[in-house]
């Protein structure tokens, strides 16, 4: 039986992911991929299933969402209108994702003076 292990982590101020296969019967061990960037949907879903989602929210009221939108635009490579929409979600119900994704965003937001908290 083959086993697939997936990971997501922060390394050198970047979000990374990797995926490995191993077979206990024949001893084969293969690294499928390792590198920076967003995890593919199948890896992300496996992580969410195994560890559950977390929610990132603003820690308090913010007078302007522009700094948050700038970070979200940089990290998610979205349009300005999409980034403003995500910043609005951050200020209401919050953004949901894997713990490494939300920790990565939290650090980036804090560097721009936007304080957030993670709910597990």
Residue, then its C-alpha position, 0 to 999 in steps of 0.5 A: x500500500x502506498x502512502x502519500x504525505x503532504x505538508x505546507x510550511x513557511x520557509x524563508x518568508x515564503x509559503x511552501x508545500x511538498x508531497x511525497x509517496x512511499x511504499x512500505x512493501x517495496x521501500x520506494x520513496x518518491x518526492x512528488x514536488x517541493x517548492x514555494x507557492x500555493x498548494x494544489x487543490x488536492x494537497x490543500x484539501x488533504x491538509x484541511x481534512x486532516x487538520x481542519x480549517x482555521x479562521x483569520x480575522x482582524x483583531x480590532x477595528x481598522x479605519x481603512x482596509x487598504x493596507x490589508x487589501x495590498x497584502x492580500x493582492x500581493x499574496x493571492x495575486x488577485x485584482x484590486x477589487x478581489x483583494x478589497x473583497x477579501x479584506x472585507x471578509x477579513x473584517x467580518x467573518x474572516x478568511x478560512x484556510x490551512x494553518x500555514x496559509x493563515x499564519x503566512x497572511x498574519x505575518x504579512x499583515x502585521x508587517x503592514x500594521x494590520x493586527x489579526x488573530x487566528x481562531x482554530 
